[in-house]
Amino acid sequence: MAKKNKNTNEVPESVIVLCDEAGNEVEFQVLDVIELEGTDYVVLLPLEPDEETEGNVVILQVETIDDDSGEETYIGIDDDATISAVFDIFRARLAEEFGE
């Protein structure tokens, strides 16, 4: 579980909280933000994975709601080719970072 700042009750920037389909809050670590064909995608790792998400990352499209405040929303991706392309970029960055 992500630790919150006791004084401000803020979650660190590398952790975001999203709601699942059932309305439950789920914390994710932001692993990377990847730009593909002019669109940003975020690669997330669940901090408390369940049987379905164990060992898997979640890839969502980033959409800016308000340019002035920088407020963003995250959208599920239905296109398998886009998910694969984003994951391939993410995997290549990891290999480069860790020299694999």
Order of alpha helices (4+ residues) and beta strands (2+ residues): beta-beta-beta-beta-beta-alpha
